[in-house]
Amino acid sequence: MKIRLKIILVVLPLIIVTLCIAQAASYFAALNGINKVTRQFFDFKTGELKKYTENQWSLLVENDYAGRPDMVAAAKSAVESYAQSIILSDTEIIFALDDAGNISMGTSAVEILSAEQAPLLAMLNEETEGLLQAAIGGRDRVFRAFYFTPFGWYIILSEERAAFYREADAITAQTIIMLISSSLVAVALLFFFSQFLTGPLGRVVKAMNKIIGSADLSSRVEVEYRDETGTLAHTFNLMIGELEKAWKEIKRYAFQAVLAGKKEQRIRQIFQKYVPKDLIDKFFAAPESMLVGDNRELAILFSDIRGFTTISESFSNAPDKLVESLNRYFSAQVDIIMNRNGIVDKYIGDAIMAFWGAPVKHGDDALQSVLSGLDMIDALDTFNAYQRSAGQCEFHIGIGIAFGIVTVGNIGSERKMDYTVIGDMVNLASRMEGLTKTYHSELLISETLYAELQKKRPDSAAPAGAATGTGAVPDGAALHYRLLDTVAVKGKSRGVKIYTVKRSLSPNEEKAWAIHNQAMELYYRRNFREGAEKFREVVTLLPEDFNARSLFNRCAAYVTSPPPAEWDGVEVMKTK
């Protein structure tokens, strides 16, 4: 909002309020004068008419004619004639009402409308002193009244309101006209003077905007007056001078920043091929923090191509085709991992090592690692379809995923460092990838990873040992788990439960997996006979199921030759 408009909005209400108060005072002074004259007018006539009416009744009483109707009627007629004689205008009416509200006497014809009768009688019954106003015969009238008991009359002396208040209404109209005229004149004068006052300021602002718009810091604002606007212009010129100096420095620093940004961008583009983007971002945000290792919970995945030596031999005459196939395979698998917030740690020949939870931690890292493994298996179908169409060997993979505390950070020498993870969980994930061959499964997960997934489930109250539940995933799908065994991987004495996972099950698989998990509970409780029966049911539903058949054979053997008392269900692996 411009200053000119602000001045008008501040001053104009003051002028209008002053005029309103003055005009209102004039109006109310005139109104009070008219009210006084009107009261005196009605008071005089009412007194005279009341005195005359009482005299007529006194004559009747003195002459003992009060009981004669003809004499009473003559007295009423005399009162009516007297009332007629004191009428001064055509609009003045004197009339009388009986107790029922009917007109008993009138100096001229008057008709009281039905809607007016009740309010008028109510007003008369209150015997209010002073002037009264009401609608009588469809017109607003001012009146005085008195009740004359001998006749049973309400005698009303009335005059149209306009007869008295026409001048007051004229004053009101004049007041409004004067108020509007004065306001218009005030607006015109205010506009002129505000233009005079703010003109220099507006020219200063215009000059400032021109300098800012053109970015010509060598320009200056003209100093017109030795007042506040002149001081403002002079101060602005000083500021522009300082900004001109600063601008030269800014341009120099900006040029250097652009060069540094381009260098950083080139570094990012080069190293994103070798190092995860999150890691690069973290390094540029806090370079010193990258030198420090950190212990944290991560999900670690190992993936390996089965029989890769045999596959390599089949490409012996076309190594370029092998490299092309491997690149297509790695491209699809790595995209899956990175799209689910995973970090590809390294390639180990044909194997992939990846982890979730560093350098940036997400709330669903454990779940994303399992979903990545399932996506990698699904993507392999598309890859193999292309391999078959090209007449090349299909790839088959095994995936092992573990979850737990590892050390993550920059590890290596001053000349060559890797952002990687080390620890028992890394070794366990690698061993579990190897166990996929032993258990004829494409994907195995560790006991700790299964427990972490169960904590994220909505129905997390389910027993931790029960592998029949489903884990909730963002898209609303469900994961199905089956406990396969408790193993001590090579080099370890402590057993770890291993599970396999699927997104969906056939009707037979759904029944079989539920029975299988019940059988595992019986197996660990050394109830081998019933366990064997359950595993037999699983084999009946899934004849090709290697793990159910293997566990059936194990339970059957333990029925005839039970394990020692210290047996805890752990199978010790002799190989990697």
C-alpha positions as CSV (number, residue, x, y, z in Angstrom):
1,M,0.0,0.0,0.0
2,K,1.4,3.4,-1.0
3,I,2.1,6.1,1.5
4,R,-0.2,8.4,-0.3
5,L,-3.1,6.0,0.3
6,K,-2.1,5.5,3.9
7,I,-2.2,9.3,4.5
8,I,-5.7,9.5,3.0
9,L,-6.9,6.4,5.0
10,V,-5.6,8.0,8.2
11,V,-6.7,11.6,7.8
12,L,-10.0,11.1,6.0
13,P,-11.7,9.2,8.9
14,L,-10.7,12.0,11.2
15,I,-12.4,14.6,9.0
16,I,-15.5,12.4,8.4
17,V,-15.9,11.7,12.2
18,T,-15.5,15.4,13.0
19,L,-18.2,16.3,10.4
20,C,-20.5,13.6,11.6
21,I,-20.2,14.8,15.2
22,A,-20.9,18.4,14.2
23,Q,-23.9,17.5,12.0
24,A,-25.2,15.1,14.6
25,A,-25.1,17.8,17.2
26,S,-27.0,20.2,14.9
27,Y,-29.6,17.5,14.1
28,F,-30.2,16.6,17.7
29,A,-30.4,20.3,18.8
30,A,-33.1,20.9,16.2
31,L,-34.9,17.8,17.2
32,N,-34.9,18.8,20.8
33,G,-36.3,22.2,19.9
34,I,-39.1,20.6,17.8
35,N,-39.9,18.1,20.6
36,K,-40.3,21.0,23.1
37,V,-42.6,23.0,20.8
38,T,-44.6,19.9,20.1
39,R,-45.1,19.0,23.8
40,Q,-46.1,22.6,24.6
41,F,-48.6,22.5,21.7
42,F,-50.2,19.3,22.8
43,D,-50.0,20.1,26.5
44,F,-52.0,23.3,25.9
45,K,-54.7,21.8,23.7
46,T,-55.0,18.7,26.0
47,G,-55.5,20.9,29.0
48,E,-58.1,23.1,27.4
49,L,-60.1,20.1,26.0
50,K,-59.9,18.3,29.2
51,K,-61.1,21.4,31.1
52,Y,-64.0,21.9,28.7
53,T,-65.1,18.2,28.9
54,E,-65.1,18.3,32.7
55,N,-67.2,21.5,32.6
56,Q,-69.8,19.9,30.4
57,W,-70.0,17.0,32.8
58,S,-70.2,19.3,35.8
59,L,-73.2,21.0,34.2
60,L,-75.0,17.7,33.8
61,V,-74.3,16.7,37.3
62,E,-75.4,20.1,38.8
63,N,-78.6,20.1,36.9
64,D,-79.3,16.5,37.7
65,Y,-79.1,15.5,34.0
66,A,-76.3,12.9,34.3
67,G,-78.9,10.1,34.1
68,R,-80.6,11.3,31.0
69,P,-79.0,9.8,27.8
70,D,-80.2,12.7,25.6
71,M,-78.5,15.3,27.8
72,V,-75.3,13.1,28.0
73,A,-75.4,12.9,24.1
74,A,-75.8,16.7,24.0
75,A,-72.8,17.1,26.2
76,K,-70.7,14.7,24.1
77,S,-71.8,16.7,21.0
78,A,-70.7,19.9,22.7
79,V,-67.2,18.4,23.4
80,E,-67.0,17.3,19.8
81,S,-67.9,20.8,18.6
82,Y,-65.3,22.3,20.9
83,A,-62.6,19.9,19.6
84,Q,-63.6,20.9,16.1
85,S,-63.0,24.6,17.0
86,I,-59.5,24.1,18.2
87,I,-58.3,22.2,15.1
88,L,-55.6,24.3,13.4
89,S,-54.7,22.1,10.3
90,D,-56.2,19.7,7.9
91,T,-54.0,16.9,9.2
92,E,-54.9,17.4,12.9
93,I,-57.5,15.0,14.3
94,I,-59.2,14.8,17.7
95,F,-61.1,11.6,18.4
96,A,-62.3,9.4,21.2
97,L,-62.2,5.6,21.6
98,D,-64.4,3.6,23.9
99,D,-63.1,0.7,26.0
100,A,-63.5,-1.7,23.1
101,G,-61.4,0.4,20.8
102,N,-64.3,1.7,18.7
103,I,-64.4,5.4,17.6
104,S,-67.0,7.3,19.6
105,M,-66.2,10.8,18.4
106,G,-64.0,12.5,15.8
107,T,-63.3,15.9,14.3
108,S,-62.9,14.2,10.9
109,A,-63.2,10.7,9.5
110,V,-60.5,8.4,10.8
111,E,-60.2,4.6,10.4
112,I,-58.1,2.6,12.8
113,L,-56.7,-0.5,11.0
114,S,-57.1,-3.9,12.7
115,A,-53.3,-4.3,13.0
116,E,-53.1,-0.8,14.7
117,Q,-56.0,-1.2,17.3
118,A,-54.3,-3.6,19.8
119,P,-51.0,-1.7,20.0
120,L,-52.8,1.6,20.4
121,L,-55.1,0.3,23.2
122,A,-52.1,-1.2,25.0
123,M,-50.3,2.2,24.8
124,L,-53.4,4.0,26.1
125,N,-53.9,1.6,29.0
126,E,-50.4,2.2,30.2
127,E,-51.3,5.9,30.7
128,T,-47.8,7.0,29.6
129,E,-47.0,10.7,30.2
130,G,-45.6,12.8,27.4
131,L,-45.8,12.5,23.6
132,L,-46.7,9.2,22.1
133,Q,-46.2,8.0,18.5
134,A,-48.1,5.3,16.7
135,A,-49.5,4.3,13.3
136,I,-53.2,5.5,13.1
137,G,-55.1,5.1,9.8
138,G,-51.9,4.0,8.0
139,R,-50.0,7.1,8.9
140,D,-47.4,7.8,11.6
141,R,-48.9,10.3,14.1
142,V,-47.9,12.1,17.2
143,F,-50.5,12.4,20.0
144,R,-51.5,13.0,23.6
145,A,-54.4,11.3,25.2
146,F,-56.4,11.3,28.5
147,Y,-59.1,9.0,29.8
148,F,-62.5,10.6,30.7
149,T,-64.2,8.2,33.0
150,P,-67.8,9.6,32.9
151,F,-68.0,9.1,29.1
152,G,-65.7,6.0,29.1
153,W,-63.6,7.7,26.4
154,Y,-60.0,7.7,25.5
155,I,-59.7,11.3,24.1
156,I,-56.8,11.5,21.6
157,L,-55.3,14.7,20.2
158,S,-53.1,13.8,17.2
159,E,-51.2,15.3,14.4
160,E,-49.2,13.7,11.5
161,R,-45.6,13.3,12.5
162,A,-44.4,15.0,9.3
163,A,-46.2,18.2,10.3
164,F,-43.7,18.6,13.2
165,Y,-40.6,16.7,12.0
166,R,-40.5,17.7,8.4
167,E,-37.8,20.2,9.2
168,A,-35.8,17.7,11.2
169,D,-35.9,15.2,8.3
170,A,-34.8,18.0,6.0
171,I,-31.9,18.7,8.3
172,T,-31.0,15.0,8.2
173,A,-31.0,15.0,4.3
174,Q,-28.9,18.2,4.4
175,T,-26.5,16.6,6.8
176,I,-26.0,13.6,4.6
177,I,-25.4,15.8,1.5
178,M,-23.0,18.0,3.4
179,L,-21.1,15.0,4.7
180,I,-20.7,13.4,1.2
181,S,-19.7,16.8,-0.3
182,S,-17.2,17.5,2.5
183,S,-15.8,14.0,2.2
184,L,-15.3,14.4,-1.6
185,V,-13.6,17.7,-1.1
186,A,-11.4,16.3,1.7
187,V,-10.4,13.4,-0.5
188,A,-9.5,15.7,-3.4
189,L,-7.4,18.0,-1.1
190,L,-5.8,15.0,0.6
191,F,-4.9,13.5,-2.7
192,F,-3.3,16.8,-3.9
193,F,-1.3,17.4,-0.7
194,S,-0.2,13.8,-0.3
195,Q,1.0,13.9,-3.9
196,F,3.0,17.0,-3.1
197,L,4.4,15.4,0.1
198,T,5.3,11.9,-1.3
199,G,6.3,13.0,-4.9
200,P,10.0,13.4,-4.0
201,L,10.0,10.1,-2.1
202,G,8.4,8.4,-5.2
203,R,11.1,9.8,-7.5
204,V,13.8,8.4,-5.1
205,V,12.1,5.0,-5.1
206,K,11.9,5.1,-8.9
207,A,15.6,5.9,-9.2
208,M,16.4,3.1,-6.8
209,N,14.3,0.6,-8.7
210,K,16.1,1.6,-11.9
211,I,19.5,1.0,-10.4
212,I,18.4,-2.3,-8.9
213,G,16.7,-3.4,-12.2
214,S,19.7,-2.5,-14.4
215,A,22.2,-3.8,-11.8
216,D,24.2,-0.6,-12.6
217,L,25.8,0.1,-9.3
218,S,27.7,3.1,-10.8
219,S,24.4,5.0,-10.9
220,R,23.3,7.3,-8.1
221,V,20.0,8.8,-6.8
222,E,19.5,12.6,-7.2
223,V,19.3,14.4,-3.9
224,E,16.4,17.0,-4.3
225,Y,15.7,18.3,-0.9
226,R,17.4,18.9,2.5
227,D,14.8,16.8,4.4
228,E,14.2,13.2,5.2
229,T,13.8,12.2,1.5
230,G,17.2,13.9,0.8
231,T,18.8,12.0,3.7
232,L,17.3,8.8,2.3
233,A,18.7,9.4,-1.1
234,H,22.1,10.3,0.2
235,T,22.2,7.1,2.5
236,F,21.1,5.0,-0.5
237,N,24.0,6.4,-2.6
238,L,26.4,5.5,0.2
239,M,25.0,2.0,0.4
240,I,25.3,1.6,-3.4
241,G,28.9,2.6,-3.3
242,E,29.7,-0.1,-0.7
243,L,27.6,-2.7,-2.6
244,E,29.6,-1.9,-5.7
245,K,32.8,-2.8,-3.9
246,A,31.2,-5.9,-2.4
247,W,29.8,-7.0,-5.8
248,K,33.3,-7.1,-7.3
249,E,34.4,-9.5,-4.5
250,I,31.2,-11.6,-4.9
251,K,31.8,-12.0,-8.6
252,R,35.4,-13.2,-7.9
253,Y,34.2,-15.7,-5.2
254,A,31.3,-16.8,-7.4
255,F,33.7,-17.6,-10.3
256,Q,35.9,-19.6,-7.9
257,A,32.8,-21.4,-6.5
258,V,31.7,-22.4,-10.1
259,L,35.1,-23.8,-10.8
260,A,35.1,-25.7,-7.5
261,G,31.5,-27.0,-8.2
262,K,32.5,-28.3,-11.6
263,K,35.5,-30.1,-10.1
264,E,33.2,-31.6,-7.4
265,Q,30.7,-32.7,-10.1
266,R,33.5,-34.4,-12.1
267,I,34.7,-36.2,-8.9
268,R,31.2,-37.3,-8.1
269,Q,30.6,-38.6,-11.7
270,I,33.8,-40.5,-11.6
271,F,33.6,-42.0,-8.2
272,Q,29.8,-42.9,-8.3
273,K,30.9,-45.8,-10.5
274,Y,33.0,-47.2,-7.6
275,V,31.5,-45.7,-4.5
276,P,27.8,-45.4,-3.4
277,K,26.2,-41.9,-3.9
278,D,25.2,-41.8,-0.2
279,L,28.8,-42.3,0.8
280,I,30.0,-39.5,-1.5
281,D,27.3,-37.1,-0.2
282,K,28.3,-38.0,3.4
283,F,32.0,-37.4,2.5
284,F,31.4,-34.0,1.0
285,A,29.2,-33.0,4.0
286,A,31.8,-34.1,6.6
287,P,35.1,-35.3,5.2
288,E,36.7,-35.8,8.6
289,S,34.0,-38.3,9.7
290,M,34.8,-40.7,6.9
291,L,38.1,-41.6,8.6
292,V,36.4,-43.1,11.7
293,G,35.0,-46.6,11.8
294,D,31.6,-47.3,13.3
295,N,29.9,-50.3,14.8
296,R,26.2,-50.7,13.8
297,E,23.5,-53.2,12.8
298,L,23.5,-53.9,9.1
299,A,21.9,-56.4,6.8
300,I,24.6,-58.1,4.6
301,L,23.9,-60.0,1.4
302,F,26.1,-62.3,-0.6
303,S,25.0,-63.6,-4.1
304,D,26.9,-66.1,-6.2
305,I,26.4,-67.7,-9.6
306,R,26.2,-71.5,-9.4
307,G,28.6,-73.4,-11.5
308,F,30.3,-70.4,-12.9
309,T,33.4,-72.3,-13.9
310,T,31.3,-74.6,-16.1
311,I,29.6,-71.5,-17.6
312,S,33.0,-69.9,-18.3
313,E,34.1,-73.0,-20.1
314,S,31.1,-72.8,-22.4
315,F,32.1,-69.3,-23.4
316,S,35.8,-70.2,-23.9
317,N,35.5,-69.4,-27.6
318,A,33.7,-66.1,-27.1
319,P,35.0,-64.4,-23.9
320,D,33.4,-61.2,-25.1
321,K,30.0,-62.8,-24.9
322,L,30.7,-63.9,-21.3
323,V,31.6,-60.4,-20.3
324,E,28.5,-59.1,-22.1
325,S,26.3,-61.6,-20.2
326,L,28.0,-60.8,-16.9
327,N,27.5,-57.1,-17.4
328,R,23.8,-57.5,-18.2
329,Y,23.5,-59.8,-15.1
330,F,25.3,-57.4,-12.8
331,S,23.5,-54.4,-14.2
332,A,20.0,-55.8,-13.4
333,Q,21.1,-57.2,-9.9
334,V,22.9,-54.0,-8.9
335,D,20.0,-51.8,-10.0
336,I,17.7,-53.8,-7.7
337,I,20.0,-53.4,-4.7
338,M,20.5,-49.7,-5.2
339,N,16.8,-49.0,-5.8
340,R,16.1,-50.6,-2.4
341,N,18.7,-48.3,-0.6
342,G,21.4,-51.0,-0.6
343,I,25.1,-50.4,-1.1
344,V,27.1,-52.7,-3.4
345,D,30.3,-53.3,-1.5
346,K,32.3,-55.2,-4.1
347,Y,32.3,-57.8,-6.8
348,I,34.1,-61.0,-5.9
349,G,34.5,-62.6,-9.3
350,D,31.0,-63.6,-10.1
351,A,29.7,-62.9,-6.6
352,I,28.1,-59.7,-5.3
353,M,28.5,-58.4,-1.7
354,A,26.0,-55.7,-0.6
355,F,24.8,-54.2,2.7
356,W,21.9,-52.1,4.1
357,G,22.0,-49.5,6.9
358,A,25.2,-47.6,6.1
359,P,26.3,-44.9,5.6
360,V,22.6,-43.8,5.8
361,K,20.3,-45.8,8.1
362,H,16.7,-46.4,7.1
363,G,14.0,-47.9,9.3
364,D,13.3,-50.8,7.0
365,D,16.9,-51.8,6.0
366,A,16.3,-55.5,7.1
367,L,13.1,-55.8,5.1
368,Q,14.6,-54.1,2.0
369,S,17.5,-56.5,2.0
370,V,15.1,-59.5,1.8
371,L,13.0,-57.9,-0.8
372,S,16.1,-57.2,-2.8
373,G,17.0,-60.9,-2.7
374,L,13.6,-61.9,-3.9
375,D,13.7,-59.2,-6.6
376,M,17.1,-60.6,-7.8
377,I,15.7,-64.1,-8.1
378,D,12.7,-62.8,-10.0
379,A,14.9,-60.7,-12.3
380,L,17.0,-63.8,-13.1
381,D,13.9,-65.3,-14.9
382,T,14.0,-62.3,-17.4
383,F,17.7,-62.6,-17.8
384,N,17.6,-66.3,-18.5
385,A,14.8,-65.9,-21.0
386,Y,17.2,-63.6,-23.0
387,Q,20.0,-66.1,-22.5
388,R,17.8,-68.9,-24.0
389,S,16.8,-66.8,-26.9
390,A,20.5,-66.1,-27.6
391,G,21.5,-69.7,-27.3
392,Q,23.6,-69.1,-24.2
393,C,23.9,-70.7,-20.8
394,E,21.3,-69.8,-18.1
395,F,22.6,-68.5,-14.7
396,H,21.4,-69.9,-11.4
397,I,22.2,-68.1,-8.1
398,G,22.2,-68.5,-4.4
399,I,21.7,-65.7,-1.9
400,G,22.5,-65.6,1.7
401,I,21.5,-62.6,4.0
402,A,22.5,-62.1,7.6
403,F,21.7,-59.2,10.1
404,G,23.7,-58.0,13.1
405,I,26.5,-55.8,14.4
406,V,29.5,-55.2,12.1
407,T,32.2,-52.6,11.7
408,V,31.7,-50.2,8.8
409,G,34.0,-47.5,7.6
410,N,37.1,-46.8,5.4
411,I,39.4,-49.7,5.7
412,G,42.8,-50.1,4.0
413,S,46.0,-48.1,3.6
414,E,46.7,-44.5,2.9
415,R,47.2,-45.2,-0.8
416,K,44.1,-47.4,-1.2
417,M,41.0,-47.6,1.0
418,D,37.6,-49.2,0.7
419,Y,34.4,-48.2,2.4
420,T,33.4,-51.7,3.5
421,V,32.1,-53.9,6.4
422,I,33.9,-56.5,8.5
423,G,32.8,-58.8,11.3
424,D,31.2,-62.2,12.1
425,M,27.9,-61.3,10.4
426,V,29.8,-60.7,7.1
427,N,31.3,-64.2,7.4
428,L,28.0,-65.7,8.3
429,A,26.3,-64.1,5.3
430,S,29.0,-65.6,3.1
431,R,28.6,-69.0,4.6
432,M,24.8,-68.9,4.3
433,E,25.2,-68.2,0.6
434,G,27.2,-71.4,0.4
435,L,24.5,-73.3,2.3
436,T,22.0,-72.5,-0.4
437,K,23.6,-75.4,-2.3
438,T,23.4,-77.7,0.7
439,Y,19.7,-76.9,1.3
440,H,18.7,-76.6,-2.4
441,S,17.3,-73.1,-1.8
442,E,17.8,-69.9,-3.8
443,L,17.6,-67.7,-0.7
444,L,18.5,-68.2,3.0
445,I,18.3,-65.7,5.8
446,S,19.7,-65.8,9.3
447,E,18.0,-66.2,12.6
448,T,18.7,-62.6,13.6
449,L,17.4,-61.2,10.3
450,Y,14.2,-63.3,10.8
451,A,13.8,-61.9,14.3
452,E,14.3,-58.3,13.0
453,L,11.6,-58.8,10.4
454,Q,9.2,-60.2,13.0
455,K,9.7,-57.0,15.1
456,K,8.5,-54.9,12.2
457,R,5.4,-57.0,11.7
458,P,2.0,-55.6,12.8
459,D,1.3,-58.9,14.6
460,S,4.6,-59.0,16.3
461,A,3.1,-60.6,19.4
462,A,3.4,-64.0,17.6
463,P,6.1,-66.3,19.1
464,A,9.5,-65.6,17.8
465,G,10.2,-69.3,17.1
466,A,7.2,-69.6,14.8
467,A,8.1,-69.2,11.2
468,T,4.5,-69.3,9.9
469,G,3.9,-65.5,10.0
470,T,4.1,-63.0,7.2
471,G,6.0,-59.7,7.3
472,A,4.2,-56.6,6.2
473,V,5.8,-54.8,3.3
474,P,5.1,-51.3,1.9
475,D,3.1,-52.5,-1.1
476,G,0.8,-54.7,1.1
477,A,2.3,-58.0,-0.1
478,A,3.3,-60.7,2.4
479,L,6.5,-62.7,3.0
480,H,6.3,-66.4,4.0
481,Y,9.0,-68.0,6.1
482,R,10.1,-71.6,6.6
483,L,12.6,-72.7,9.2
484,L,15.0,-75.2,7.5
485,D,17.6,-76.1,10.2
486,T,20.0,-75.0,12.9
487,V,23.5,-75.1,11.6
488,A,27.0,-74.3,12.9
489,V,28.8,-72.9,9.9
490,K,32.5,-74.0,9.3
491,G,34.7,-72.4,11.9
492,K,31.9,-71.8,14.4
493,S,30.5,-74.0,17.2
494,R,27.4,-72.0,18.0
495,G,24.3,-73.0,15.9
496,V,22.2,-70.5,14.0
497,K,18.7,-71.1,12.7
498,I,18.3,-70.6,8.9
499,Y,15.1,-69.7,7.1
500,T,14.0,-69.6,3.5
501,V,11.6,-66.9,2.3
502,K,9.0,-66.5,-0.5
503,R,6.6,-63.8,-1.5
504,S,3.8,-66.2,-2.4
505,L,2.9,-69.8,-2.0
506,S,0.8,-72.3,-4.0
507,P,-2.1,-73.8,-2.0
508,N,0.0,-77.0,-1.5
509,E,3.0,-75.0,-0.4
510,E,0.9,-73.0,2.0
511,K,-0.3,-76.2,3.7
512,A,3.1,-77.9,3.5
513,W,5.0,-74.9,5.0
514,A,2.6,-74.7,8.0
515,I,3.0,-78.4,8.6
516,H,6.8,-78.2,8.1
517,N,7.1,-75.5,10.8
518,Q,5.0,-77.6,13.2
519,A,7.3,-80.6,12.5
520,M,10.4,-78.5,13.3
521,E,8.9,-77.7,16.8
522,L,8.4,-81.4,17.4
523,Y,11.9,-82.1,16.0
524,Y,13.6,-79.7,18.5
525,R,11.5,-81.2,21.3
526,R,13.0,-84.6,20.4
527,N,9.6,-85.9,19.5
528,F,11.1,-87.5,16.4
529,R,8.3,-90.0,15.7
530,E,5.6,-87.4,15.4
531,G,8.0,-85.1,13.6
532,A,8.7,-87.8,11.0
533,E,4.9,-88.1,10.5
534,K,4.6,-84.4,9.9
535,F,7.5,-84.3,7.5
536,R,5.9,-87.3,5.7
537,E,2.8,-85.1,5.2
538,V,5.0,-82.4,3.7
539,V,6.6,-84.8,1.3
540,T,3.2,-86.1,0.3
541,L,2.1,-82.5,-0.6
542,L,5.5,-81.6,-2.1
543,P,7.2,-84.7,-3.4
544,E,10.2,-82.8,-4.8
545,D,10.8,-81.0,-1.5
546,F,14.5,-81.8,-0.6
547,N,14.5,-80.3,2.9
548,A,11.3,-82.0,4.1
549,R,12.6,-85.4,2.8
550,S,16.0,-84.8,4.4
551,L,14.4,-84.0,7.7
552,F,12.1,-86.9,7.5
553,N,15.1,-89.2,7.0
554,R,16.8,-87.5,9.9
555,C,13.8,-88.0,12.3
556,A,13.4,-91.6,11.1
557,A,17.0,-92.3,11.9
558,Y,16.7,-90.6,15.4
559,V,13.7,-92.8,16.2
560,T,15.8,-95.9,16.0
561,S,19.0,-94.3,17.2
562,P,18.3,-91.3,19.3
563,P,21.0,-88.5,19.6
564,P,22.9,-88.0,22.8
565,A,21.2,-86.2,25.7
566,E,23.2,-83.0,25.1
567,W,21.9,-82.9,21.5
568,D,20.6,-79.4,20.7
569,G,19.6,-79.8,17.1
570,V,22.6,-78.1,15.6
571,E,24.1,-79.5,12.4
572,V,27.8,-78.8,12.1
573,M,29.0,-77.9,8.6
574,K,32.4,-79.3,7.6
575,T,32.7,-77.3,4.4
576,K,32.1,-73.7,3.4
